[in-house]
Amino acid sequence: MPGLPGEAELLDTYGDGGPALPAMDWFRALGRMKMAAIMGHNLRRHREGKHHDPDQERLPPTIAAMIRTARDILG
């Protein structure tokens, strides 16, 4: 998102000159899986008529990409 810090900047700020953080691949993958689950849940709610939001129908490719990249991160 424009205006938000990137991953490297956030990690530098969080570390604040301390020791290097361990590899964060598992955390990056977990974040993608969690977001895919949330998006899938919202899509299901829309399809079941519990929350009408036609934009949810655009999510399946993004959900699949998030799961795929999470898997790729973990190798």
mmCIF file of the N, C-alpha and C atoms, coordinates in Angstrom:
data_MODEL
# 
_entry.id   MODEL 
# 
loop_
_atom_site.group_PDB 
_atom_site.id 
_atom_site.type_symbol 
_atom_site.label_atom_id 
_atom_site.label_alt_id 
_atom_site.label_comp_id 
_atom_site.label_asym_id 
_atom_site.label_entity_id 
_atom_site.label_seq_id 
_atom_site.pdbx_PDB_ins_code 
_atom_site.Cartn_x 
_atom_site.Cartn_y 
_atom_site.Cartn_z 
_atom_site.occupancy 
_atom_site.B_iso_or_equiv 
_atom_site.pdbx_formal_charge 
_atom_site.auth_seq_id 
_atom_site.auth_comp_id 
_atom_site.auth_asym_id 
_atom_site.auth_atom_id 
_atom_site.pdbx_PDB_model_num 
ATOM 1   N N  . MET A 1 1  ? 0.841   -1.177  0.000  1.00 0.00 ? 1  MET A N  1 
ATOM 2   C CA . MET A 1 1  ? 0.000   0.000   0.000  1.00 0.00 ? 1  MET A CA 1 
ATOM 3   C C  . MET A 1 1  ? 0.886   1.240   0.000  1.00 0.00 ? 1  MET A C  1 
ATOM 4   N N  . PRO A 1 2  ? 0.585   2.180   -0.845 1.00 0.00 ? 2  PRO A N  1 
ATOM 5   C CA . PRO A 1 2  ? 1.350   3.425   -0.862 1.00 0.00 ? 2  PRO A CA 1 
ATOM 6   C C  . PRO A 1 2  ? 1.307   4.115   0.501  1.00 0.00 ? 2  PRO A C  1 
ATOM 7   N N  . GLY A 1 3  ? 2.465   4.570   0.939  1.00 0.00 ? 3  GLY A N  1 
ATOM 8   C CA . GLY A 1 3  ? 2.545   5.287   2.203  1.00 0.00 ? 3  GLY A CA 1 
ATOM 9   C C  . GLY A 1 3  ? 2.831   4.420   3.411  1.00 0.00 ? 3  GLY A C  1 
ATOM 10  N N  . LEU A 1 4  ? 2.660   3.116   3.276  1.00 0.00 ? 4  LEU A N  1 
ATOM 11  C CA . LEU A 1 4  ? 2.955   2.213   4.391  1.00 0.00 ? 4  LEU A CA 1 
ATOM 12  C C  . LEU A 1 4  ? 4.381   1.688   4.257  1.00 0.00 ? 4  LEU A C  1 
ATOM 13  N N  . PRO A 1 5  ? 5.047   1.462   5.381  1.00 0.00 ? 5  PRO A N  1 
ATOM 14  C CA . PRO A 1 5  ? 6.418   0.932   5.290  1.00 0.00 ? 5  PRO A CA 1 
ATOM 15  C C  . PRO A 1 5  ? 6.420   -0.501  4.764  1.00 0.00 ? 5  PRO A C  1 
ATOM 16  N N  . GLY A 1 6  ? 7.490   -0.853  4.092  1.00 0.00 ? 6  GLY A N  1 
ATOM 17  C CA . GLY A 1 6  ? 7.642   -2.214  3.594  1.00 0.00 ? 6  GLY A CA 1 
ATOM 18  C C  . GLY A 1 6  ? 8.140   -3.138  4.692  1.00 0.00 ? 6  GLY A C  1 
ATOM 19  N N  . GLU A 1 7  ? 8.253   -4.405  4.358  1.00 0.00 ? 7  GLU A N  1 
ATOM 20  C CA . GLU A 1 7  ? 8.674   -5.415  5.332  1.00 0.00 ? 7  GLU A CA 1 
ATOM 21  C C  . GLU A 1 7  ? 10.047  -5.096  5.925  1.00 0.00 ? 7  GLU A C  1 
ATOM 22  N N  . ALA A 1 8  ? 11.018  -4.753  5.072  1.00 0.00 ? 8  ALA A N  1 
ATOM 23  C CA . ALA A 1 8  ? 12.378  -4.485  5.556  1.00 0.00 ? 8  ALA A CA 1 
ATOM 24  C C  . ALA A 1 8  ? 12.393  -3.299  6.519  1.00 0.00 ? 8  ALA A C  1 
ATOM 25  N N  . GLU A 1 9  ? 11.662  -2.240  6.177  1.00 0.00 ? 9  GLU A N  1 
ATOM 26  C CA . GLU A 1 9  ? 11.620  -1.058  7.046  1.00 0.00 ? 9  GLU A CA 1 
ATOM 27  C C  . GLU A 1 9  ? 10.967  -1.383  8.390  1.00 0.00 ? 9  GLU A C  1 
ATOM 28  N N  . LEU A 1 10 ? 9.903   -2.161  8.366  1.00 0.00 ? 10 LEU A N  1 
ATOM 29  C CA . LEU A 1 10 ? 9.255   -2.555  9.618  1.00 0.00 ? 10 LEU A CA 1 
ATOM 30  C C  . LEU A 1 10 ? 10.189  -3.376  10.491 1.00 0.00 ? 10 LEU A C  1 
ATOM 31  N N  . LEU A 1 11 ? 10.889  -4.314  9.885  1.00 0.00 ? 11 LEU A N  1 
ATOM 32  C CA . LEU A 1 11 ? 11.808  -5.147  10.654 1.00 0.00 ? 11 LEU A CA 1 
ATOM 33  C C  . LEU A 1 11 ? 12.961  -4.330  11.226 1.00 0.00 ? 11 LEU A C  1 
ATOM 34  N N  . ASP A 1 12 ? 13.471  -3.378  10.446 1.00 0.00 ? 12 ASP A N  1 
ATOM 35  C CA . ASP A 1 12 ? 14.538  -2.503  10.948 1.00 0.00 ? 12 ASP A CA 1 
ATOM 36  C C  . ASP A 1 12 ? 14.052  -1.682  12.135 1.00 0.00 ? 12 ASP A C  1 
ATOM 37  N N  . THR A 1 13 ? 12.859  -1.140  12.024 1.00 0.00 ? 13 THR A N  1 
ATOM 38  C CA . THR A 1 13 ? 12.296  -0.335  13.112 1.00 0.00 ? 13 THR A CA 1 
ATOM 39  C C  . THR A 1 13 ? 12.053  -1.207  14.341 1.00 0.00 ? 13 THR A C  1 
ATOM 40  N N  . TYR A 1 14 ? 11.507  -2.381  14.130 1.00 0.00 ? 14 TYR A N  1 
ATOM 41  C CA . TYR A 1 14 ? 11.218  -3.291  15.240 1.00 0.00 ? 14 TYR A CA 1 
ATOM 42  C C  . TYR A 1 14 ? 12.508  -3.710  15.936 1.00 0.00 ? 14 TYR A C  1 
ATOM 43  N N  . GLY A 1 15 ? 13.524  -4.026  15.148 1.00 0.00 ? 15 GLY A N  1 
ATOM 44  C CA . GLY A 1 15 ? 14.794  -4.466  15.720 1.00 0.00 ? 15 GLY A CA 1 
ATOM 45  C C  . GLY A 1 15 ? 15.532  -3.358  16.437 1.00 0.00 ? 15 GLY A C  1 
ATOM 46  N N  . ASP A 1 16 ? 15.370  -2.126  15.993 1.00 0.00 ? 16 ASP A N  1 
ATOM 47  C CA . ASP A 1 16 ? 15.942  -0.944  16.636 1.00 0.00 ? 16 ASP A CA 1 
ATOM 48  C C  . ASP A 1 16 ? 17.411  -1.138  17.023 1.00 0.00 ? 16 ASP A C  1 
ATOM 49  N N  . GLY A 1 17 ? 18.198  -1.690  16.096 1.00 0.00 ? 17 GLY A N  1 
ATOM 50  C CA . GLY A 1 17 ? 19.629  -1.841  16.358 1.00 0.00 ? 17 GLY A CA 1 
ATOM 51  C C  . GLY A 1 17 ? 19.991  -3.042  17.201 1.00 0.00 ? 17 GLY A C  1 
ATOM 52  N N  . GLY A 1 18 ? 19.025  -3.829  17.599 1.00 0.00 ? 18 GLY A N  1 
ATOM 53  C CA . GLY A 1 18 ? 19.298  -5.020  18.411 1.00 0.00 ? 18 GLY A CA 1 
ATOM 54  C C  . GLY A 1 18 ? 19.832  -6.149  17.546 1.00 0.00 ? 18 GLY A C  1 
ATOM 55  N N  . PRO A 1 19 ? 19.914  -7.333  18.115 1.00 0.00 ? 19 PRO A N  1 
ATOM 56  C CA . PRO A 1 19 ? 20.407  -8.476  17.335 1.00 0.00 ? 19 PRO A CA 1 
ATOM 57  C C  . PRO A 1 19 ? 19.489  -8.786  16.158 1.00 0.00 ? 19 PRO A C  1 
ATOM 58  N N  . ALA A 1 20 ? 20.068  -9.384  15.154 1.00 0.00 ? 20 ALA A N  1 
ATOM 59  C CA . ALA A 1 20 ? 19.292  -9.735  13.963 1.00 0.00 ? 20 ALA A CA 1 
ATOM 60  C C  . ALA A 1 20 ? 18.155  -10.687 14.334 1.00 0.00 ? 20 ALA A C  1 
ATOM 61  N N  . LEU A 1 21 ? 17.035  -10.463 13.704 1.00 0.00 ? 21 LEU A N  1 
ATOM 62  C CA . LEU A 1 21 ? 15.890  -11.340 13.938 1.00 0.00 ? 21 LEU A CA 1 
ATOM 63  C C  . LEU A 1 21 ? 16.092  -12.653 13.187 1.00 0.00 ? 21 LEU A C  1 
ATOM 64  N N  . PRO A 1 22 ? 15.501  -13.738 13.675 1.00 0.00 ? 22 PRO A N  1 
ATOM 65  C CA . PRO A 1 22 ? 15.592  -15.002 12.944 1.00 0.00 ? 22 PRO A CA 1 
ATOM 66  C C  . PRO A 1 22 ? 14.812  -14.913 11.637 1.00 0.00 ? 22 PRO A C  1 
ATOM 67  N N  . ALA A 1 23 ? 15.008  -15.875 10.791 1.00 0.00 ? 23 ALA A N  1 
ATOM 68  C CA . ALA A 1 23 ? 14.261  -15.935 9.529  1.00 0.00 ? 23 ALA A CA 1 
ATOM 69  C C  . ALA A 1 23 ? 12.765  -15.892 9.830  1.00 0.00 ? 23 ALA A C  1 
ATOM 70  N N  . MET A 1 24 ? 12.065  -15.084 9.082  1.00 0.00 ? 24 MET A N  1 
ATOM 71  C CA . MET A 1 24 ? 10.640  -14.880 9.337  1.00 0.00 ? 24 MET A CA 1 
ATOM 72  C C  . MET A 1 24 ? 9.765   -15.552 8.285  1.00 0.00 ? 24 MET A C  1 
ATOM 73  N N  . ASP A 1 25 ? 10.312  -16.486 7.526  1.00 0.00 ? 25 ASP A N  1 
ATOM 74  C CA . ASP A 1 25 ? 9.538   -17.113 6.456  1.00 0.00 ? 25 ASP A CA 1 
ATOM 75  C C  . ASP A 1 25 ? 8.252   -17.752 6.967  1.00 0.00 ? 25 ASP A C  1 
ATOM 76  N N  . TRP A 1 26 ? 8.332   -18.454 8.088  1.00 0.00 ? 26 TRP A N  1 
ATOM 77  C CA . TRP A 1 26 ? 7.143   -19.121 8.623  1.00 0.00 ? 26 TRP A CA 1 
ATOM 78  C C  . TRP A 1 26 ? 6.075   -18.092 8.962  1.00 0.00 ? 26 TRP A C  1 
ATOM 79  N N  . PHE A 1 27 ? 6.498   -16.937 9.482  1.00 0.00 ? 27 PHE A N  1 
ATOM 80  C CA . PHE A 1 27 ? 5.545   -15.898 9.862  1.00 0.00 ? 27 PHE A CA 1 
ATOM 81  C C  . PHE A 1 27 ? 4.910   -15.260 8.629  1.00 0.00 ? 27 PHE A C  1 
ATOM 82  N N  . ARG A 1 28 ? 5.711   -15.039 7.597  1.00 0.00 ? 28 ARG A N  1 
ATOM 83  C CA . ARG A 1 28 ? 5.188   -14.488 6.346  1.00 0.00 ? 28 ARG A CA 1 
ATOM 84  C C  . ARG A 1 28 ? 4.173   -15.453 5.734  1.00 0.00 ? 28 ARG A C  1 
ATOM 85  N N  . ALA A 1 29 ? 4.488   -16.737 5.752  1.00 0.00 ? 29 ALA A N  1 
ATOM 86  C CA . ALA A 1 29 ? 3.566   -17.742 5.207  1.00 0.00 ? 29 ALA A CA 1 
ATOM 87  C C  . ALA A 1 29 ? 2.293   -17.818 6.048  1.00 0.00 ? 29 ALA A C  1 
ATOM 88  N N  . LEU A 1 30 ? 2.445   -17.785 7.360  1.00 0.00 ? 30 LEU A N  1 
ATOM 89  C CA . LEU A 1 30 ? 1.282   -17.838 8.245  1.00 0.00 ? 30 LEU A CA 1 
ATOM 90  C C  . LEU A 1 30 ? 0.352   -16.655 8.009  1.00 0.00 ? 30 LEU A C  1 
ATOM 91  N N  . GLY A 1 31 ? 0.928   -15.469 7.844  1.00 0.00 ? 31 GLY A N  1 
ATOM 92  C CA . GLY A 1 31 ? 0.107   -14.286 7.579  1.00 0.00 ? 31 GLY A CA 1 
ATOM 93  C C  . GLY A 1 31 ? -0.710  -14.434 6.311  1.00 0.00 ? 31 GLY A C  1 
ATOM 94  N N  . ARG A 1 32 ? -0.102  -14.996 5.276  1.00 0.00 ? 32 ARG A N  1 
ATOM 95  C CA . ARG A 1 32 ? -0.825  -15.201 4.020  1.00 0.00 ? 32 ARG A CA 1 
ATOM 96  C C  . ARG A 1 32 ? -1.935  -16.235 4.187  1.00 0.00 ? 32 ARG A C  1 
ATOM 97  N N  . MET A 1 33 ? -1.663  -17.298 4.925  1.00 0.00 ? 33 MET A N  1 
ATOM 98  C CA . MET A 1 33 ? -2.688  -18.318 5.137  1.00 0.00 ? 33 MET A CA 1 
ATOM 99  C C  . MET A 1 33 ? -3.851  -17.770 5.959  1.00 0.00 ? 33 MET A C  1 
ATOM 100 N N  . LYS A 1 34 ? -3.538  -16.978 6.969  1.00 0.00 ? 34 LYS A N  1 
ATOM 101 C CA . LYS A 1 34 ? -4.600  -16.382 7.782  1.00 0.00 ? 34 LYS A CA 1 
ATOM 102 C C  . LYS A 1 34 ? -5.466  -15.445 6.945  1.00 0.00 ? 34 LYS A C  1 
ATOM 103 N N  . MET A 1 35 ? -4.829  -14.623 6.130  1.00 0.00 ? 35 MET A N  1 
ATOM 104 C CA . MET A 1 35 ? -5.600  -13.692 5.301  1.00 0.00 ? 35 MET A CA 1 
ATOM 105 C C  . MET A 1 35 ? -6.440  -14.458 4.279  1.00 0.00 ? 35 MET A C  1 
ATOM 106 N N  . ALA A 1 36 ? -5.898  -15.533 3.715  1.00 0.00 ? 36 ALA A N  1 
ATOM 107 C CA . ALA A 1 36 ? -6.672  -16.351 2.775  1.00 0.00 ? 36 ALA A CA 1 
ATOM 108 C C  . ALA A 1 36 ? -7.892  -16.949 3.480  1.00 0.00 ? 36 ALA A C  1 
ATOM 109 N N  . ALA A 1 37 ? -7.717  -17.379 4.727  1.00 0.00 ? 37 ALA A N  1 
ATOM 110 C CA . ALA A 1 37 ? -8.843  -17.943 5.478  1.00 0.00 ? 37 ALA A CA 1 
ATOM 111 C C  . ALA A 1 37 ? -9.907  -16.890 5.750  1.00 0.00 ? 37 ALA A C  1 
ATOM 112 N N  . ILE A 1 38 ? -9.493  -15.697 6.129  1.00 0.00 ? 38 ILE A N  1 
ATOM 113 C CA . ILE A 1 38 ? -10.447 -14.614 6.386  1.00 0.00 ? 38 ILE A CA 1 
ATOM 114 C C  . ILE A 1 38 ? -11.207 -14.264 5.110  1.00 0.00 ? 38 ILE A C  1 
ATOM 115 N N  . MET A 1 39 ? -10.481 -14.141 4.009  1.00 0.00 ? 39 MET A N  1 
ATOM 116 C CA . MET A 1 39 ? -11.123 -13.798 2.742  1.00 0.00 ? 39 MET A CA 1 
ATOM 117 C C  . MET A 1 39 ? -12.081 -14.902 2.304  1.00 0.00 ? 39 MET A C  1 
ATOM 118 N N  . GLY A 1 40 ? -11.674 -16.152 2.492  1.00 0.00 ? 40 GLY A N  1 
ATOM 119 C CA . GLY A 1 40 ? -12.548 -17.276 2.148  1.00 0.00 ? 40 GLY A CA 1 
ATOM 120 C C  . GLY A 1 40 ? -13.811 -17.289 2.996  1.00 0.00 ? 40 GLY A C  1 
ATOM 121 N N  . HIS A 1 41 ? -13.668 -16.974 4.259  1.00 0.00 ? 41 HIS A N  1 
ATOM 122 C CA . HIS A 1 41 ? -14.824 -16.906 5.146  1.00 0.00 ? 41 HIS A CA 1 
ATOM 123 C C  . HIS A 1 41 ? -15.791 -15.810 4.696  1.00 0.00 ? 41 HIS A C  1 
ATOM 124 N N  . ASN A 1 42 ? -15.255 -14.647 4.362  1.00 0.00 ? 42 ASN A N  1 
ATOM 125 C CA . ASN A 1 42 ? -16.093 -13.548 3.900  1.00 0.00 ? 42 ASN A CA 1 
ATOM 126 C C  . ASN A 1 42 ? -16.793 -13.890 2.584  1.00 0.00 ? 42 ASN A C  1 
ATOM 127 N N  . LEU A 1 43 ? -16.076 -14.565 1.690  1.00 0.00 ? 43 LEU A N  1 
ATOM 128 C CA . LEU A 1 43 ? -16.681 -14.994 0.432  1.00 0.00 ? 43 LEU A CA 1 
ATOM 129 C C  . LEU A 1 43 ? -17.828 -15.967 0.699  1.00 0.00 ? 43 LEU A C  1 
ATOM 130 N N  . ARG A 1 44 ? -17.609 -16.908 1.606  1.00 0.00 ? 44 ARG A N  1 
ATOM 131 C CA . ARG A 1 44 ? -18.665 -17.868 1.940  1.00 0.00 ? 44 ARG A CA 1 
ATOM 132 C C  . ARG A 1 44 ? -19.883 -17.154 2.515  1.00 0.00 ? 44 ARG A C  1 
ATOM 133 N N  . ARG A 1 45 ? -19.677 -16.192 3.417  1.00 0.00 ? 45 ARG A N  1 
ATOM 134 C CA . ARG A 1 45 ? -20.793 -15.440 3.997  1.00 0.00 ? 45 ARG A CA 1 
ATOM 135 C C  . ARG A 1 45 ? -21.588 -14.728 2.900  1.00 0.00 ? 45 ARG A C  1 
ATOM 136 N N  . HIS A 1 46 ? -20.876 -14.171 1.931  1.00 0.00 ? 46 HIS A N  1 
ATOM 137 C CA . HIS A 1 46 ? -21.565 -13.514 0.808  1.00 0.00 ? 46 HIS A CA 1 
ATOM 138 C C  . HIS A 1 46 ? -22.387 -14.535 0.026  1.00 0.00 ? 46 HIS A C  1 
ATOM 139 N N  . ARG A 1 47 ? -21.788 -15.652 -0.304 1.00 0.00 ? 47 ARG A N  1 
ATOM 140 C CA . ARG A 1 47 ? -22.474 -16.659 -1.124 1.00 0.00 ? 47 ARG A CA 1 
ATOM 141 C C  . ARG A 1 47 ? -23.651 -17.293 -0.404 1.00 0.00 ? 47 ARG A C  1 
ATOM 142 N N  . GLU A 1 48 ? -23.596 -17.346 0.914  1.00 0.00 ? 48 GLU A N  1 
ATOM 143 C CA . GLU A 1 48 ? -24.707 -17.887 1.686  1.00 0.00 ? 48 GLU A CA 1 
ATOM 144 C C  . GLU A 1 48 ? -25.796 -16.843 1.946  1.00 0.00 ? 48 GLU A C  1 
ATOM 145 N N  . GLY A 1 49 ? -25.563 -15.615 1.482  1.00 0.00 ? 49 GLY A N  1 
ATOM 146 C CA . GLY A 1 49 ? -26.542 -14.557 1.654  1.00 0.00 ? 49 GLY A CA 1 
ATOM 147 C C  . GLY A 1 49 ? -26.523 -13.904 3.023  1.00 0.00 ? 49 GLY A C  1 
ATOM 148 N N  . LYS A 1 50 ? -25.507 -14.156 3.803  1.00 0.00 ? 50 LYS A N  1 
ATOM 149 C CA . LYS A 1 50 ? -25.429 -13.567 5.146  1.00 0.00 ? 50 LYS A CA 1 
ATOM 150 C C  . LYS A 1 50 ? -24.869 -12.148 5.122  1.00 0.00 ? 50 LYS A C  1 
ATOM 151 N N  . HIS A 1 51 ? -24.124 -11.822 4.076  1.00 0.00 ? 51 HIS A N  1 
ATOM 152 C CA . HIS A 1 51 ? -23.560 -10.475 3.940  1.00 0.00 ? 51 HIS A CA 1 
ATOM 153 C C  . HIS A 1 51 ? -23.389 -10.201 2.451  1.00 0.00 ? 51 HIS A C  1 
ATOM 154 N N  . HIS A 1 52 ? -24.313 -9.436  1.892  1.00 0.00 ? 52 HIS A N  1 
ATOM 155 C CA . HIS A 1 52 ? -24.286 -9.175  0.451  1.00 0.00 ? 52 HIS A CA 1 
ATOM 156 C C  . HIS A 1 52 ? -23.146 -8.222  0.103  1.00 0.00 ? 52 HIS A C  1 
ATOM 157 N N  . ASP A 1 53 ? -22.208 -8.708  -0.676 1.00 0.00 ? 53 ASP A N  1 
ATOM 158 C CA . ASP A 1 53 ? -21.079 -7.894  -1.137 1.00 0.00 ? 53 ASP A CA 1 
ATOM 159 C C  . ASP A 1 53 ? -20.551 -8.507  -2.424 1.00 0.00 ? 53 ASP A C  1 
ATOM 160 N N  . PRO A 1 54 ? -21.065 -8.069  -3.581 1.00 0.00 ? 54 PRO A N  1 
ATOM 161 C CA . PRO A 1 54 ? -20.662 -8.650  -4.860 1.00 0.00 ? 54 PRO A CA 1 
ATOM 162 C C  . PRO A 1 54 ? -19.154 -8.591  -5.115 1.00 0.00 ? 54 PRO A C  1 
ATOM 163 N N  . ASP A 1 55 ? -18.452 -7.638  -4.499 1.00 0.00 ? 55 ASP A N  1 
ATOM 164 C CA . ASP A 1 55 ? -16.995 -7.568  -4.687 1.00 0.00 ? 55 ASP A CA 1 
ATOM 165 C C  . ASP A 1 55 ? -16.295 -8.822  -4.193 1.00 0.00 ? 55 ASP A C  1 
ATOM 166 N N  . GLN A 1 56 ? -16.932 -9.550  -3.288 1.00 0.00 ? 56 GLN A N  1 
ATOM 167 C CA . GLN A 1 56 ? -16.325 -10.787 -2.771 1.00 0.00 ? 56 GLN A CA 1 
ATOM 168 C C  . GLN A 1 56 ? -16.095 -11.810 -3.877 1.00 0.00 ? 56 GLN A C  1 
ATOM 169 N N  . GLU A 1 57 ? -16.882 -11.746 -4.934 1.00 0.00 ? 57 GLU A N  1 
ATOM 170 C CA . GLU A 1 57 ? -16.728 -12.701 -6.042 1.00 0.00 ? 57 GLU A CA 1 
ATOM 171 C C  . GLU A 1 57 ? -15.415 -12.511 -6.802 1.00 0.00 ? 57 GLU A C  1 
ATOM 172 N N  . ARG A 1 58 ? -14.746 -11.408 -6.586 1.00 0.00 ? 58 ARG A N  1 
ATOM 173 C CA . ARG A 1 58 ? -13.446 -11.187 -7.229 1.00 0.00 ? 58 ARG A CA 1 
ATOM 174 C C  . ARG A 1 58 ? -12.303 -11.819 -6.443 1.00 0.00 ? 58 ARG A C  1 
ATOM 175 N N  . LEU A 1 59 ? -12.568 -12.365 -5.265 1.00 0.00 ? 59 LEU A N  1 
ATOM 176 C CA . LEU A 1 59 ? -11.516 -12.842 -4.371 1.00 0.00 ? 59 LEU A CA 1 
ATOM 177 C C  . LEU A 1 59 ? -10.900 -14.210 -4.686 1.00 0.00 ? 59 LEU A C  1 
ATOM 178 N N  . PRO A 1 60 ? -11.613 -15.158 -5.306 1.00 0.00 ? 60 PRO A N  1 
ATOM 179 C CA . PRO A 1 60 ? -11.015 -16.486 -5.466 1.00 0.00 ? 60 PRO A CA 1 
ATOM 180 C C  . PRO A 1 60 ? -9.605  -16.507 -6.049 1.00 0.00 ? 60 PRO A C  1 
ATOM 181 N N  . PRO A 1 61 ? -9.281  -15.740 -7.096 1.00 0.00 ? 61 PRO A N  1 
ATOM 182 C CA . PRO A 1 61 ? -7.897  -15.785 -7.587 1.00 0.00 ? 61 PRO A CA 1 
ATOM 183 C C  . PRO A 1 61 ? -6.887  -15.253 -6.560 1.00 0.00 ? 61 PRO A C  1 
ATOM 184 N N  . THR A 1 62 ? -7.278  -14.245 -5.809 1.00 0.00 ? 62 THR A N  1 
ATOM 185 C CA . THR A 1 62 ? -6.384  -13.690 -4.789 1.00 0.00 ? 62 THR A CA 1 
ATOM 186 C C  . THR A 1 62 ? -6.185  -14.689 -3.654 1.00 0.00 ? 62 THR A C  1 
ATOM 187 N N  . ILE A 1 63 ? -7.253  -15.348 -3.243 1.00 0.00 ? 63 ILE A N  1 
ATOM 188 C CA . ILE A 1 63 ? -7.159  -16.352 -2.185 1.00 0.00 ? 63 ILE A CA 1 
ATOM 189 C C  . ILE A 1 63 ? -6.215  -17.470 -2.628 1.00 0.00 ? 63 ILE A C  1 
ATOM 190 N N  . ALA A 1 64 ? -6.407  -17.946 -3.843 1.00 0.00 ? 64 ALA A N  1 
ATOM 191 C CA . ALA A 1 64 ? -5.540  -19.015 -4.364 1.00 0.00 ? 64 ALA A CA 1 
ATOM 192 C C  . ALA A 1 64 ? -4.086  -18.552 -4.440 1.00 0.00 ? 64 ALA A C  1 
ATOM 193 N N  . ALA A 1 65 ? -3.854  -17.319 -4.848 1.00 0.00 ? 65 ALA A N  1 
ATOM 194 C CA . ALA A 1 65 ? -2.489  -16.795 -4.944 1.00 0.00 ? 65 ALA A CA 1 
ATOM 195 C C  . ALA A 1 65 ? -1.854  -16.680 -3.564 1.00 0.00 ? 65 ALA A C  1 
ATOM 196 N N  . MET A 1 66 ? -2.613  -16.286 -2.570 1.00 0.00 ? 66 MET A N  1 
ATOM 197 C CA . MET A 1 66 ? -2.063  -16.175 -1.217 1.00 0.00 ? 66 MET A CA 1 
ATOM 198 C C  . MET A 1 66 ? -1.662  -17.543 -0.677 1.00 0.00 ? 66 MET A C  1 
ATOM 199 N N  . ILE A 1 67 ? -2.491  -18.543 -0.928 1.00 0.00 ? 67 ILE A N  1 
ATOM 200 C CA . ILE A 1 67 ? -2.161  -19.904 -0.488 1.00 0.00 ? 67 ILE A CA 1 
ATOM 201 C C  . ILE A 1 67 ? -0.936  -20.410 -1.239 1.00 0.00 ? 67 ILE A C  1 
ATOM 202 N N  . ARG A 1 68 ? -0.886  -20.160 -2.523 1.00 0.00 ? 68 ARG A N  1 
ATOM 203 C CA . ARG A 1 68 ? 0.248   -20.603 -3.348 1.00 0.00 ? 68 ARG A CA 1 
ATOM 204 C C  . ARG A 1 68 ? 1.554   -19.924 -2.891 1.00 0.00 ? 68 ARG A C  1 
ATOM 205 N N  . THR A 1 69 ? 1.502   -18.626 -2.647 1.00 0.00 ? 69 THR A N  1 
ATOM 206 C CA . THR A 1 69 ? 2.740   -17.949 -2.236 1.00 0.00 ? 69 THR A CA 1 
ATOM 207 C C  . THR A 1 69 ? 3.160   -18.375 -0.839 1.00 0.00 ? 69 THR A C  1 
ATOM 208 N N  . ALA A 1 70 ? 2.209   -18.647 0.034  1.00 0.00 ? 70 ALA A N  1 
ATOM 209 C CA . ALA A 1 70 ? 2.562   -19.158 1.372  1.00 0.00 ? 70 ALA A CA 1 
ATOM 210 C C  . ALA A 1 70 ? 3.295   -20.491 1.235  1.00 0.00 ? 70 ALA A C  1 
ATOM 211 N N  . ARG A 1 71 ? 2.777   -21.347 0.387  1.00 0.00 ? 71 ARG A N  1 
ATOM 212 C CA . ARG A 1 71 ? 3.420   -22.646 0.154  1.00 0.00 ? 71 ARG A CA 1 
ATOM 213 C C  . ARG A 1 71 ? 4.805   -22.455 -0.466 1.00 0.00 ? 71 ARG A C  1 
ATOM 214 N N  . ASP A 1 72 ? 4.921   -21.525 -1.405 1.00 0.00 ? 72 ASP A N  1 
ATOM 215 C CA . ASP A 1 72 ? 6.218   -21.256 -2.044 1.00 0.00 ? 72 ASP A CA 1 
ATOM 216 C C  . ASP A 1 72 ? 7.236   -20.710 -1.053 1.00 0.00 ? 72 ASP A C  1 
ATOM 217 N N  . ILE A 1 73 ? 6.802   -19.856 -0.147 1.00 0.00 ? 73 ILE A N  1 
ATOM 218 C CA . ILE A 1 73 ? 7.694   -19.296 0.872  1.00 0.00 ? 73 ILE A CA 1 
ATOM 219 C C  . ILE A 1 73 ? 8.317   -20.414 1.703  1.00 0.00 ? 73 ILE A C  1 
ATOM 220 N N  . LEU A 1 74 ? 7.500   -21.390 2.040  1.00 0.00 ? 74 LEU A N  1 
ATOM 221 C CA . LEU A 1 74 ? 7.969   -22.486 2.898  1.00 0.00 ? 74 LEU A CA 1 
ATOM 222 C C  . LEU A 1 74 ? 8.756   -23.537 2.120  1.00 0.00 ? 74 LEU A C  1 
ATOM 223 N N  . GLY A 1 75 ? 8.716   -23.435 0.797  1.00 0.00 ? 75 GLY A N  1 
ATOM 224 C CA . GLY A 1 75 ? 9.502   -24.342 -0.028 1.00 0.00 ? 75 GLY A CA 1 
ATOM 225 C C  . GLY A 1 75 ? 8.883   -25.675 -0.122 1.00 0.00 ? 75 GLY A C  1 
# 
